[in-house]
Amino acid sequence: MIKKLEKELKELNTKRNKLSKFLSKQNKKTLSANQLSLLQEQKQAMGKYAKVLKLRIKDLKETK
């Protein structure tokens, strides 16, 4: 279970990093304000998801 969660976390972090790089290169000419806002919200949600995964992994390791 821990290995599966660690793999999921790694994949999520990779996607979040790619999204961060993408957002840093965008401007109002390439994305609408709404799309930019939604992508930023998505990035925040991914960060919260990663935090929960880390907590779950930590908890599982501590209960072994």
N, CA, C and O atoms as a Tripos MOL2 file, in Angstrom:
@<TRIPOS>MOLECULE
protein
  256   255    64     0     0
PROTEIN
NO_CHARGES

@<TRIPOS>ATOM
      1 N           0.8160   -1.1870    0.0000 N.3       1 MET1
      2 CA          0.0000    0.0000    0.0000 C.3       1 MET1
      3 C           0.8710    1.2680    0.0000 C.2       1 MET1
      4 O           0.5900    2.2210   -0.7270 O.2       1 MET1
      5 N           1.9130    1.2660    0.8110 N.am      2 ILE2
      6 CA          2.7900    2.4410    0.8960 C.3       2 ILE2
      7 C           3.4700    2.6970   -0.4430 C.2       2 ILE2
      8 O           3.5530    3.8410   -0.8890 O.2       2 ILE2
      9 N           3.9470    1.6570   -1.0760 N.am      3 LYS3
     10 CA          4.6290    1.8120   -2.3700 C.3       3 LYS3
     11 C           3.6860    2.3960   -3.4100 C.2       3 LYS3
     12 O           4.0820    3.2380   -4.2150 O.2       3 LYS3
     13 N           2.4360    1.9450   -3.3900 N.am      4 LYS4
     14 CA          1.4460    2.4460   -4.3370 C.3       4 LYS4
     15 C           1.1960    3.9340   -4.1090 C.2       4 LYS4
     16 O           1.1240    4.7060   -5.0650 O.2       4 LYS4
     17 N           1.0650    4.3380   -2.8500 N.am      5 LEU5
     18 CA          0.8510    5.7500   -2.5290 C.3       5 LEU5
     19 C           2.0700    6.5920   -2.8870 C.2       5 LEU5
     20 O           1.9260    7.7120   -3.3770 O.2       5 LEU5
     21 N           3.2720    6.0620   -2.6460 N.am      6 GLU6
     22 CA          4.4850    6.7930   -2.9950 C.3       6 GLU6
     23 C           4.5860    6.9910   -4.5060 C.2       6 GLU6
     24 O           5.0140    8.0470   -4.9700 O.2       6 GLU6
     25 N           4.1940    5.9800   -5.2660 N.am      7 LYS7
     26 CA          4.2060    6.0920   -6.7210 C.3       7 LYS7
     27 C           3.1950    7.1400   -7.1780 C.2       7 LYS7
     28 O           3.4840    7.9510   -8.0570 O.2       7 LYS7
     29 N           2.0150    7.1150   -6.5790 N.am      8 GLU8
     30 CA          0.9800    8.0890   -6.9110 C.3       8 GLU8
     31 C           1.4460    9.5110   -6.5980 C.2       8 GLU8
     32 O           1.2150   10.4340   -7.3790 O.2       8 GLU8
     33 N           2.1000    9.6760   -5.4580 N.am      9 LEU9
     34 CA          2.6220   10.9860   -5.0570 C.3       9 LEU9
     35 C           3.6840   11.4700   -6.0300 C.2       9 LEU9
     36 O           3.6950   12.6390   -6.4170 O.2       9 LEU9
     37 N           4.5660   10.5800   -6.4190 N.am     10 LYS10
     38 CA          5.6250   10.9470   -7.3630 C.3      10 LYS10
     39 C           5.0310   11.3990   -8.6980 C.2      10 LYS10
     40 O           5.4610   12.4020   -9.2670 O.2      10 LYS10
     41 N           4.0460   10.6580   -9.1910 N.am     11 GLU11
     42 CA          3.4040   11.0060  -10.4580 C.3      11 GLU11
     43 C           2.6620   12.3400  -10.3410 C.2      11 GLU11
     44 O           2.7020   13.1630  -11.2550 O.2      11 GLU11
     45 N           1.9930   12.5430   -9.2200 N.am     12 LEU12
     46 CA          1.2760   13.7930   -8.9980 C.3      12 LEU12
     47 C           2.2410   14.9710   -8.9600 C.2      12 LEU12
     48 O           1.9740   16.0120   -9.5610 O.2      12 LEU12
     49 N           3.3570   14.8140   -8.2620 N.am     13 ASN13
     50 CA          4.3510   15.8930   -8.1880 C.3      13 ASN13
     51 C           4.9330   16.2140   -9.5550 C.2      13 ASN13
     52 O           5.1970   17.3760   -9.8630 O.2      13 ASN13
     53 N           5.1340   15.1980  -10.3700 N.am     14 THR14
     54 CA          5.6320   15.4100  -11.7280 C.3      14 THR14
     55 C           4.6330   16.2310  -12.5280 C.2      14 THR14
     56 O           5.0120   17.1800  -13.2150 O.2      14 THR14
     57 N           3.3590   15.8680  -12.4390 N.am     15 LYS15
     58 CA          2.3170   16.6010  -13.1640 C.3      15 LYS15
     59 C           2.1830   18.0310  -12.6400 C.2      15 LYS15
     60 O           1.9910   18.9710  -13.4130 O.2      15 LYS15
     61 N           2.2840   18.1830  -11.3290 N.am     16 ARG16
     62 CA          2.1640   19.5170  -10.7310 C.3      16 ARG16
     63 C           3.3300   20.4030  -11.1560 C.2      16 ARG16
     64 O           3.1420   21.5880  -11.4290 O.2      16 ARG16
     65 N           4.5280   19.8360  -11.2130 N.am     17 ASN17
     66 CA          5.7020   20.5920  -11.6750 C.3      17 ASN17
     67 C           5.5570   21.0180  -13.1310 C.2      17 ASN17
     68 O           5.9070   22.1410  -13.4930 O.2      17 ASN17
     69 N           5.0400   20.1160  -13.9650 N.am     18 LYS18
     70 CA          4.8180   20.4520  -15.3730 C.3      18 LYS18
     71 C           3.7900   21.5670  -15.5010 C.2      18 LYS18
     72 O           3.9460   22.4720  -16.3200 O.2      18 LYS18
     73 N           2.7400   21.5010  -14.6920 N.am     19 LEU19
     74 CA          1.7180   22.5390  -14.7200 C.3      19 LEU19
     75 C           2.3110   23.8820  -14.2670 C.2      19 LEU19
     76 O           2.0080   24.9240  -14.8490 O.2      19 LEU19
     77 N           3.1440   23.8530  -13.2420 N.am     20 SER20
     78 CA          3.7870   25.0870  -12.7670 C.3      20 SER20
     79 C           4.6390   25.7150  -13.8550 C.2      20 SER20
     80 O           4.5980   26.9280  -14.0580 O.2      20 SER20
     81 N           5.4100   24.8930  -14.5540 N.am     21 LYS21
     82 CA          6.2480   25.4050  -15.6450 C.3      21 LYS21
     83 C           5.3830   25.9730  -16.7680 C.2      21 LYS21
     84 O           5.6930   27.0200  -17.3350 O.2      21 LYS21
     85 N           4.3010   25.2720  -17.0800 N.am     22 PHE22
     86 CA          3.3870   25.7290  -18.1170 C.3      22 PHE22
     87 C           2.7850   27.0790  -17.7380 C.2      22 PHE22
     88 O           2.7300   27.9960  -18.5580 O.2      22 PHE22
     89 N           2.3370   27.1940  -16.4940 N.am     23 LEU23
     90 CA          1.7150   28.4420  -16.0460 C.3      23 LEU23
     91 C           2.7010   29.6070  -16.0410 C.2      23 LEU23
     92 O           2.3270   30.7450  -16.3230 O.2      23 LEU23
     93 N           3.9390   29.3230  -15.7260 N.am     24 SER24
     94 CA          4.9310   30.4080  -15.6850 C.3      24 SER24
     95 C           5.2280   30.9590  -17.0760 C.2      24 SER24
     96 O           5.7250   32.0770  -17.2030 O.2      24 SER24
     97 N           4.9310   30.1930  -18.1120 N.am     25 LYS25
     98 CA          5.1920   30.6290  -19.4810 C.3      25 LYS25
     99 C           3.9620   31.2630  -20.1420 C.2      25 LYS25
    100 O           4.0560   31.7930  -21.2490 O.2      25 LYS25
    101 N           2.8310   31.2100  -19.4740 N.am     26 GLN26
    102 CA          1.5910   31.7020  -20.0710 C.3      26 GLN26
    103 C           1.3630   33.1700  -19.7530 C.2      26 GLN26
    104 O           1.8830   33.7120  -18.7780 O.2      26 GLN26
    105 N           0.5860   33.7780  -20.5930 N.am     27 ASN27
    106 CA          0.1480   35.1430  -20.3390 C.3      27 ASN27
    107 C          -1.2810   35.3030  -20.8550 C.2      27 ASN27
    108 O          -1.8860   34.3400  -21.3270 O.2      27 ASN27
    109 N          -1.8020   36.4860  -20.7680 N.am     28 LYS28
    110 CA         -3.1920   36.7080  -21.1650 C.3      28 LYS28
    111 C          -3.4300   36.4950  -22.6530 C.2      28 LYS28
    112 O          -4.5700   36.3140  -23.0810 O.2      28 LYS28
    113 N          -2.3760   36.5140  -23.4310 N.am     29 LYS29
    114 CA         -2.5300   36.3010  -24.8730 C.3      29 LYS29
    115 C          -2.6990   34.8320  -25.2200 C.2      29 LYS29
    116 O          -3.3520   34.5000  -26.2100 O.2      29 LYS29
    117 N          -2.1200   33.9490  -24.4210 N.am     30 THR30
    118 CA         -2.1780   32.5300  -24.7520 C.3      30 THR30
    119 C          -3.3180   31.8060  -24.0520 C.2      30 THR30
    120 O          -3.7770   30.7710  -24.5340 O.2      30 THR30
    121 N          -3.7800   32.3310  -22.9290 N.am     31 LEU31
    122 CA         -4.8920   31.7200  -22.1950 C.3      31 LEU31
    123 C          -5.8760   32.8000  -21.7810 C.2      31 LEU31
    124 O          -5.4920   33.9280  -21.4730 O.2      31 LEU31
    125 N          -7.1330   32.4410  -21.7770 N.am     32 SER32
    126 CA         -8.1240   33.3930  -21.2680 C.3      32 SER32
    127 C          -7.9250   33.5290  -19.7570 C.2      32 SER32
    128 O          -7.3240   32.6670  -19.1160 O.2      32 SER32
    129 N          -8.4290   34.6020  -19.2180 N.am     33 ALA33
    130 CA         -8.3210   34.8280  -17.7750 C.3      33 ALA33
    131 C          -9.0000   33.7010  -17.0120 C.2      33 ALA33
    132 O          -8.5220   33.2770  -15.9600 O.2      33 ALA33
    133 N         -10.1170   33.2170  -17.5460 N.am     34 ASN34
    134 CA        -10.8450   32.1300  -16.8840 C.3      34 ASN34
    135 C         -10.0310   30.8420  -16.8920 C.2      34 ASN34
    136 O          -9.9530   30.1510  -15.8760 O.2      34 ASN34
    137 N          -9.4270   30.5130  -18.0300 N.am     35 GLN35
    138 CA         -8.6150   29.3010  -18.1130 C.3      35 GLN35
    139 C          -7.4080   29.3910  -17.1820 C.2      35 GLN35
    140 O          -7.0670   28.4220  -16.5040 O.2      35 GLN35
    141 N          -6.7770   30.5350  -17.1530 N.am     36 LEU36
    142 CA         -5.6280   30.7330  -16.2740 C.3      36 LEU36
    143 C          -6.0340   30.5540  -14.8110 C.2      36 LEU36
    144 O          -5.3270   29.9120  -14.0350 O.2      36 LEU36
    145 N          -7.1640   31.1230  -14.4500 N.am     37 SER37
    146 CA         -7.6720   31.0010  -13.0910 C.3      37 SER37
    147 C          -7.9830   29.5450  -12.7370 C.2      37 SER37
    148 O          -7.6590   29.0720  -11.6480 O.2      37 SER37
    149 N          -8.6090   28.8580  -13.6690 N.am     38 LEU38
    150 CA         -8.9520   27.4470  -13.4260 C.3      38 LEU38
    151 C          -7.7020   26.5770  -13.2940 C.2      38 LEU38
    152 O          -7.6620   25.6770  -12.4540 O.2      38 LEU38
    153 N          -6.7060   26.8300  -14.0970 N.am     39 LEU39
    154 CA         -5.4640   26.0670  -14.0010 C.3      39 LEU39
    155 C          -4.7400   26.3410  -12.6860 C.2      39 LEU39
    156 O          -4.1400   25.4360  -12.1080 O.2      39 LEU39
    157 N          -4.7940   27.5740  -12.2150 N.am     40 GLN40
    158 CA         -4.1870   27.8980  -10.9300 C.3      40 GLN40
    159 C          -4.9340   27.1970   -9.7980 C.2      40 GLN40
    160 O          -4.3250   26.7230   -8.8390 O.2      40 GLN40
    161 N          -6.2540   27.1380   -9.9200 N.am     41 GLU41
    162 CA         -7.0520   26.4240   -8.9270 C.3      41 GLU41
    163 C          -6.7340   24.9270   -8.9550 C.2      41 GLU41
    164 O          -6.6610   24.2770   -7.9120 O.2      41 GLU41
    165 N          -6.5470   24.3940  -10.1590 N.am     42 GLN42
    166 CA         -6.1860   22.9860  -10.3060 C.3      42 GLN42
    167 C          -4.8450   22.7010   -9.6350 C.2      42 GLN42
    168 O          -4.6850   21.6830   -8.9610 O.2      42 GLN42
    169 N          -3.8900   23.5970   -9.8220 N.am     43 LYS43
    170 CA         -2.5740   23.4390   -9.2040 C.3      43 LYS43
    171 C          -2.6780   23.4320   -7.6830 C.2      43 LYS43
    172 O          -2.0130   22.6420   -7.0130 O.2      43 LYS43
    173 N          -3.5120   24.3120   -7.1410 N.am     44 GLN44
    174 CA         -3.7160   24.3440   -5.6910 C.3      44 GLN44
    175 C          -4.3350   23.0440   -5.1940 C.2      44 GLN44
    176 O          -3.9390   22.5110   -4.1570 O.2      44 GLN44
    177 N          -5.3030   22.5460   -5.9370 N.am     45 ALA45
    178 CA         -5.9540   21.2840   -5.5590 C.3      45 ALA45
    179 C          -4.9530   20.1350   -5.5890 C.2      45 ALA45
    180 O          -4.9850   19.2530   -4.7320 O.2      45 ALA45
    181 N          -4.0740   20.1480   -6.5680 N.am     46 MET46
    182 CA         -3.0510   19.1140   -6.6610 C.3      46 MET46
    183 C          -2.1130   19.1900   -5.4570 C.2      46 MET46
    184 O          -1.6710   18.1620   -4.9430 O.2      46 MET46
    185 N          -1.8110   20.4090   -5.0090 N.am     47 GLY47
    186 CA         -0.9690   20.5820   -3.8290 C.3      47 GLY47
    187 C          -1.6280   20.0220   -2.5790 C.2      47 GLY47
    188 O          -0.9710   19.3780   -1.7620 O.2      47 GLY47
    189 N          -2.9230   20.2660   -2.4300 N.am     48 LYS48
    190 CA         -3.6540   19.7280   -1.2800 C.3      48 LYS48
    191 C          -3.7060   18.2060   -1.3370 C.2      48 LYS48
    192 O          -3.5600   17.5310   -0.3180 O.2      48 LYS48
    193 N          -3.9140   17.6770   -2.5300 N.am     49 TYR49
    194 CA         -3.9490   16.2300   -2.7340 C.3      49 TYR49
    195 C          -2.6000   15.6190   -2.3580 C.2      49 TYR49
    196 O          -2.5480   14.5780   -1.7020 O.2      49 TYR49
    197 N          -1.5190   16.2610   -2.7700 N.am     50 ALA50
    198 CA         -0.1770   15.7690   -2.4480 C.3      50 ALA50
    199 C           0.0480   15.7800   -0.9370 C.2      50 ALA50
    200 O           0.6450   14.8550   -0.3870 O.2      50 ALA50
    201 N          -0.4240   16.8110   -0.2800 N.am     51 LYS51
    202 CA         -0.2770   16.9080    1.1720 C.3      51 LYS51
    203 C          -0.9870   15.7550    1.8680 C.2      51 LYS51
    204 O          -0.4490   15.1650    2.8040 O.2      51 LYS51
    205 N          -2.1950   15.4340    1.4140 N.am     52 VAL52
    206 CA         -2.9530   14.3290    1.9990 C.3      52 VAL52
    207 C          -2.2430   13.0010    1.7480 C.2      52 VAL52
    208 O          -2.1750   12.1540    2.6390 O.2      52 VAL52
    209 N          -1.7210   12.8190    0.5480 N.am     53 LEU53
    210 CA         -0.9800   11.5860    0.2560 C.3      53 LEU53
    211 C           0.2280   11.4470    1.1810 C.2      53 LEU53
    212 O           0.5000   10.3610    1.6940 O.2      53 LEU53
    213 N           0.9500   12.5440    1.3940 N.am     54 LYS54
    214 CA          2.1130   12.5090    2.2920 C.3      54 LYS54
    215 C           1.6960   12.1260    3.7040 C.2      54 LYS54
    216 O           2.3740   11.3380    4.3640 O.2      54 LYS54
    217 N           0.5890   12.6790    4.1650 N.am     55 LEU55
    218 CA          0.0980   12.3620    5.5100 C.3      55 LEU55
    219 C          -0.3210   10.8970    5.6170 C.2      55 LEU55
    220 O          -0.0800   10.2520    6.6370 O.2      55 LEU55
    221 N          -0.9390   10.3820    4.5800 N.am     56 ARG56
    222 CA         -1.3430    8.9760    4.5790 C.3      56 ARG56
    223 C          -0.1210    8.0660    4.6130 C.2      56 ARG56
    224 O          -0.1040    7.0710    5.3380 O.2      56 ARG56
    225 N           0.8980    8.4050    3.8330 N.am     57 ILE57
    226 CA          2.1150    7.6070    3.8080 C.3      57 ILE57
    227 C           2.7810    7.6380    5.1740 C.2      57 ILE57
    228 O           3.2000    6.6000    5.6870 O.2      57 ILE57
    229 N           2.8800    8.8130    5.7620 N.am     58 LYS58
    230 CA          3.4790    8.9650    7.0800 C.3      58 LYS58
    231 C           2.7250    8.1340    8.1050 C.2      58 LYS58
    232 O           3.3430    7.4320    8.9050 O.2      58 LYS58
    233 N           1.4100    8.2020    8.0940 N.am     59 ASP59
    234 CA          0.5870    7.4510    9.0320 C.3      59 ASP59
    235 C           0.7890    5.9470    8.8800 C.2      59 ASP59
    236 O           0.9160    5.2310    9.8730 O.2      59 ASP59
    237 N           0.8180    5.4730    7.6480 N.am     60 LEU60
    238 CA          1.0010    4.0370    7.4120 C.3      60 LEU60
    239 C           2.3780    3.5820    7.8750 C.2      60 LEU60
    240 O           2.5170    2.4810    8.4080 O.2      60 LEU60
    241 N           3.3880    4.4070    7.6810 N.am     61 LYS61
    242 CA          4.7360    4.0510    8.1270 C.3      61 LYS61
    243 C           4.8340    4.0160    9.6440 C.2      61 LYS61
    244 O           5.5340    3.1770   10.2100 O.2      61 LYS61
    245 N           4.1300    4.9290   10.2980 N.am     62 GLU62
    246 CA          4.1670    4.9920   11.7650 C.3      62 GLU62
    247 C           3.3880    3.8620   12.4230 C.2      62 GLU62
    248 O           3.6920    3.4890   13.5560 O.2      62 GLU62
    249 N           2.4020    3.3150   11.7460 N.am     63 THR63
    250 CA          1.5800    2.2650   12.3340 C.3      63 THR63
    251 C           2.1180    0.8670   12.0390 C.2      63 THR63
    252 O           1.5090   -0.1300   12.4280 O.2      63 THR63
    253 N           3.2370    0.7940   11.3650 N.am     64 LYS64
    254 CA          3.8390   -0.5200   11.0690 C.3      64 LYS64
    255 C           4.4280   -1.1270   12.3120 C.2      64 LYS64
    256 O           4.9770   -2.2280   12.2610 O.2      64 LYS64
@<TRIPOS>BOND
     1     1     2 1
     2     2     3 1
     3     3     4 2
     4     3     5 am
     5     5     6 1
     6     6     7 1
     7     7     8 2
     8     7     9 am
     9     9    10 1
    10    10    11 1
    11    11    12 2
    12    11    13 am
    13    13    14 1
    14    14    15 1
    15    15    16 2
    16    15    17 am
    17    17    18 1
    18    18    19 1
    19    19    20 2
    20    19    21 am
    21    21    22 1
    22    22    23 1
    23    23    24 2
    24    23    25 am
    25    25    26 1
    26    26    27 1
    27    27    28 2
    28    27    29 am
    29    29    30 1
    30    30    31 1
    31    31    32 2
    32    31    33 am
    33    33    34 1
    34    34    35 1
    35    35    36 2
    36    35    37 am
    37    37    38 1
    38    38    39 1
    39    39    40 2
    40    39    41 am
    41    41    42 1
    42    42    43 1
    43    43    44 2
    44    43    45 am
    45    45    46 1
    46    46    47 1
    47    47    48 2
    48    47    49 am
    49    49    50 1
    50    50    51 1
    51    51    52 2
    52    51    53 am
    53    53    54 1
    54    54    55 1
    55    55    56 2
    56    55    57 am
    57    57    58 1
    58    58    59 1
    59    59    60 2
    60    59    61 am
    61    61    62 1
    62    62    63 1
    63    63    64 2
    64    63    65 am
    65    65    66 1
    66    66    67 1
    67    67    68 2
    68    67    69 am
    69    69    70 1
    70    70    71 1
    71    71    72 2
    72    71    73 am
    73    73    74 1
    74    74    75 1
    75    75    76 2
    76    75    77 am
    77    77    78 1
    78    78    79 1
    79    79    80 2
    80    79    81 am
    81    81    82 1
    82    82    83 1
    83    83    84 2
    84    83    85 am
    85    85    86 1
    86    86    87 1
    87    87    88 2
    88    87    89 am
    89    89    90 1
    90    90    91 1
    91    91    92 2
    92    91    93 am
    93    93    94 1
    94    94    95 1
    95    95    96 2
    96    95    97 am
    97    97    98 1
    98    98    99 1
    99    99   100 2
   100    99   101 am
   101   101   102 1
   102   102   103 1
   103   103   104 2
   104   103   105 am
   105   105   106 1
   106   106   107 1
   107   107   108 2
   108   107   109 am
   109   109   110 1
   110   110   111 1
   111   111   112 2
   112   111   113 am
   113   113   114 1
   114   114   115 1
   115   115   116 2
   116   115   117 am
   117   117   118 1
   118   118   119 1
   119   119   120 2
   120   119   121 am
   121   121   122 1
   122   122   123 1
   123   123   124 2
   124   123   125 am
   125   125   126 1
   126   126   127 1
   127   127   128 2
   128   127   129 am
   129   129   130 1
   130   130   131 1
   131   131   132 2
   132   131   133 am
   133   133   134 1
   134   134   135 1
   135   135   136 2
   136   135   137 am
   137   137   138 1
   138   138   139 1
   139   139   140 2
   140   139   141 am
   141   141   142 1
   142   142   143 1
   143   143   144 2
   144   143   145 am
   145   145   146 1
   146   146   147 1
   147   147   148 2
   148   147   149 am
   149   149   150 1
   150   150   151 1
   151   151   152 2
   152   151   153 am
   153   153   154 1
   154   154   155 1
   155   155   156 2
   156   155   157 am
   157   157   158 1
   158   158   159 1
   159   159   160 2
   160   159   161 am
   161   161   162 1
   162   162   163 1
   163   163   164 2
   164   163   165 am
   165   165   166 1
   166   166   167 1
   167   167   168 2
   168   167   169 am
   169   169   170 1
   170   170   171 1
   171   171   172 2
   172   171   173 am
   173   173   174 1
   174   174   175 1
   175   175   176 2
   176   175   177 am
   177   177   178 1
   178   178   179 1
   179   179   180 2
   180   179   181 am
   181   181   182 1
   182   182   183 1
   183   183   184 2
   184   183   185 am
   185   185   186 1
   186   186   187 1
   187   187   188 2
   188   187   189 am
   189   189   190 1
   190   190   191 1
   191   191   192 2
   192   191   193 am
   193   193   194 1
   194   194   195 1
   195   195   196 2
   196   195   197 am
   197   197   198 1
   198   198   199 1
   199   199   200 2
   200   199   201 am
   201   201   202 1
   202   202   203 1
   203   203   204 2
   204   203   205 am
   205   205   206 1
   206   206   207 1
   207   207   208 2
   208   207   209 am
   209   209   210 1
   210   210   211 1
   211   211   212 2
   212   211   213 am
   213   213   214 1
   214   214   215 1
   215   215   216 2
   216   215   217 am
   217   217   218 1
   218   218   219 1
   219   219   220 2
   220   219   221 am
   221   221   222 1
   222   222   223 1
   223   223   224 2
   224   223   225 am
   225   225   226 1
   226   226   227 1
   227   227   228 2
   228   227   229 am
   229   229   230 1
   230   230   231 1
   231   231   232 2
   232   231   233 am
   233   233   234 1
   234   234   235 1
   235   235   236 2
   236   235   237 am
   237   237   238 1
   238   238   239 1
   239   239   240 2
   240   239   241 am
   241   241   242 1
   242   242   243 1
   243   243   244 2
   244   243   245 am
   245   245   246 1
   246   246   247 1
   247   247   248 2
   248   247   249 am
   249   249   250 1
   250   250   251 1
   251   251   252 2
   252   251   253 am
   253   253   254 1
   254   254   255 1
   255   255   256 2
@<TRIPOS>SUBSTRUCTURE
     1 MET1         2 RESIDUE 1 A MET
     2 ILE2         6 RESIDUE 1 A ILE
     3 LYS3        10 RESIDUE 1 A LYS
     4 LYS4        14 RESIDUE 1 A LYS
     5 LEU5        18 RESIDUE 1 A LEU
     6 GLU6        22 RESIDUE 1 A GLU
     7 LYS7        26 RESIDUE 1 A LYS
     8 GLU8        30 RESIDUE 1 A GLU
     9 LEU9        34 RESIDUE 1 A LEU
    10 LYS10       38 RESIDUE 1 A LYS
    11 GLU11       42 RESIDUE 1 A GLU
    12 LEU12       46 RESIDUE 1 A LEU
    13 ASN13       50 RESIDUE 1 A ASN
    14 THR14       54 RESIDUE 1 A THR
    15 LYS15       58 RESIDUE 1 A LYS
    16 ARG16       62 RESIDUE 1 A ARG
    17 ASN17       66 RESIDUE 1 A ASN
    18 LYS18       70 RESIDUE 1 A LYS
    19 LEU19       74 RESIDUE 1 A LEU
    20 SER20       78 RESIDUE 1 A SER
    21 LYS21       82 RESIDUE 1 A LYS
    22 PHE22       86 RESIDUE 1 A PHE
    23 LEU23       90 RESIDUE 1 A LEU
    24 SER24       94 RESIDUE 1 A SER
    25 LYS25       98 RESIDUE 1 A LYS
    26 GLN26      102 RESIDUE 1 A GLN
    27 ASN27      106 RESIDUE 1 A ASN
    28 LYS28      110 RESIDUE 1 A LYS
    29 LYS29      114 RESIDUE 1 A LYS
    30 THR30      118 RESIDUE 1 A THR
    31 LEU31      122 RESIDUE 1 A LEU
    32 SER32      126 RESIDUE 1 A SER
    33 ALA33      130 RESIDUE 1 A ALA
    34 ASN34      134 RESIDUE 1 A ASN
    35 GLN35      138 RESIDUE 1 A GLN
    36 LEU36      142 RESIDUE 1 A LEU
    37 SER37      146 RESIDUE 1 A SER
    38 LEU38      150 RESIDUE 1 A LEU
    39 LEU39      154 RESIDUE 1 A LEU
    40 GLN40      158 RESIDUE 1 A GLN
    41 GLU41      162 RESIDUE 1 A GLU
    42 GLN42      166 RESIDUE 1 A GLN
    43 LYS43      170 RESIDUE 1 A LYS
    44 GLN44      174 RESIDUE 1 A GLN
    45 ALA45      178 RESIDUE 1 A ALA
    46 MET46      182 RESIDUE 1 A MET
    47 GLY47      186 RESIDUE 1 A GLY
    48 LYS48      190 RESIDUE 1 A LYS
    49 TYR49      194 RESIDUE 1 A TYR
    50 ALA50      198 RESIDUE 1 A ALA
    51 LYS51      202 RESIDUE 1 A LYS
    52 VAL52      206 RESIDUE 1 A VAL
    53 LEU53      210 RESIDUE 1 A LEU
    54 LYS54      214 RESIDUE 1 A LYS
    55 LEU55      218 RESIDUE 1 A LEU
    56 ARG56      222 RESIDUE 1 A ARG
    57 ILE57      226 RESIDUE 1 A ILE
    58 LYS58      230 RESIDUE 1 A LYS
    59 ASP59      234 RESIDUE 1 A ASP
    60 LEU60      238 RESIDUE 1 A LEU
    61 LYS61      242 RESIDUE 1 A LYS
    62 GLU62      246 RESIDUE 1 A GLU
    63 THR63      250 RESIDUE 1 A THR
    64 LYS64      254 RESIDUE 1 A LYS
